[in-house]
Amino acid sequence: MKNSLLTGALLSLALIAGFGGVADAHSRVRLEDVKALTLRHGKQTQGRRSTVPQLDCISGPCHETPRVVQCRNVGSDGYETQWKCEAEFSDSRISFDQSSLVVSCEGYDYPNDPYITAGSCGLQYSLVDRRPARSTYNSYGARVDGAPYSDDYHYGRSSGFNIWGWMMVGLIGYILYIAFCSRR
């Protein structure tokens, strides 16, 4: 009888512990204890209240988004955790705009909670393209790629006449007209 009671009690504790783990599958982690994050393109965060993409490019050549980004916790400035993120890009002239990196994690109980929900961190970033600009011009000579300047744009040079050229032709023509008419 004692064995069956002991077995029943142990089985009950195991079931309660098992269901307790299932009921709260998201663990709580102190943000300052997180040493590194590995974030993947196309994957979602594991927040308790919401999920967002682990990697979210907000500007630049977003089609060049890396498959995996590793962010390391490099300390705190006294206000927030500082992160250094690195990735391998298919083109070495594409890189992160370091000033745009924002790692955000879901606070476990409330926003800015020192504890976060494990797996809830994501990265928003901008990419910088350091490849030479490929300019395209329309039939009027205006750039159509939206960039105002490039290496092949020469301010003040023109292959054709502009308003000043036509004014000069008119002035020379007027002087010649006066010169020939005054001789008569």
ChimeraX attribute file (.defattr): number of C-alpha atoms within 10 A of each C-alpha:
attribute: neighborCount
match mode: 1-to-1
recipient: residues
	/A:1	6
	/A:2	7
	/A:3	8
	/A:4	9
	/A:5	10
	/A:6	11
	/A:7	12
	/A:8	12
	/A:9	12
	/A:10	12
	/A:11	12
	/A:12	12
	/A:13	12
	/A:14	12
	/A:15	12
	/A:16	12
	/A:17	12
	/A:18	11
	/A:19	12
	/A:20	11
	/A:21	12
	/A:22	10
	/A:23	9
	/A:24	10
	/A:25	11
	/A:26	17
	/A:27	13
	/A:28	16
	/A:29	16
	/A:30	14
	/A:31	19
	/A:32	16
	/A:33	9
	/A:34	13
	/A:35	12
	/A:36	14
	/A:37	18
	/A:38	15
	/A:39	24
	/A:40	19
	/A:41	15
	/A:42	11
	/A:43	14
	/A:44	18
	/A:45	21
	/A:46	20
	/A:47	19
	/A:48	18
	/A:49	10
	/A:50	10
	/A:51	16
	/A:52	15
	/A:53	19
	/A:54	24
	/A:55	24
	/A:56	17
	/A:57	20
	/A:58	12
	/A:59	13
	/A:60	17
	/A:61	14
	/A:62	14
	/A:63	8
	/A:64	15
	/A:65	24
	/A:66	18
	/A:67	15
	/A:68	17
	/A:69	20
	/A:70	15
	/A:71	19
	/A:72	16
	/A:73	17
	/A:74	14
	/A:75	13
	/A:76	11
	/A:77	8
	/A:78	7
	/A:79	6
	/A:80	11
	/A:81	15
	/A:82	18
	/A:83	20
	/A:84	14
	/A:85	22
	/A:86	16
	/A:87	15
	/A:88	14
	/A:89	16
	/A:90	11
	/A:91	11
	/A:92	10
	/A:93	11
	/A:94	19
	/A:95	21
	/A:96	19
	/A:97	14
	/A:98	15
	/A:99	8
	/A:100	15
	/A:101	18
	/A:102	16
	/A:103	19
	/A:104	15
	/A:105	22
	/A:106	24
	/A:107	23
	/A:108	22
	/A:109	13
	/A:110	10
	/A:111	11
	/A:112	14
	/A:113	14
	/A:114	14
	/A:115	20
	/A:116	26
	/A:117	23
	/A:118	22
	/A:119	22
	/A:120	23
	/A:121	24
	/A:122	24
	/A:123	22
	/A:124	16
	/A:125	21
	/A:126	20
	/A:127	21
	/A:128	15
	/A:129	16
	/A:130	11
	/A:131	10
	/A:132	9
	/A:133	13
	/A:134	10
	/A:135	17
	/A:136	12
	/A:137	10
	/A:138	9
	/A:139	6
	/A:140	6
	/A:141	8
	/A:142	12
	/A:143	16
	/A:144	11
	/A:145	12
	/A:146	9
	/A:147	11
	/A:148	10
	/A:149	12
	/A:150	12
	/A:151	9
	/A:152	9
	/A:153	11
	/A:154	9
	/A:155	7
	/A:156	5
	/A:157	7
	/A:158	8
	/A:159	5
	/A:160	6
	/A:161	9
	/A:162	9
	/A:163	7
	/A:164	9
	/A:165	11
	/A:166	10
	/A:167	12
	/A:168	11
	/A:169	10
	/A:170	12
	/A:171	12
	/A:172	11
	/A:173	12
	/A:174	12
	/A:175	11
	/A:176	11
	/A:177	11
	/A:178	11
	/A:179	11
	/A:180	10
	/A:181	9
	/A:182	7
	/A:183	6
	/A:184	5
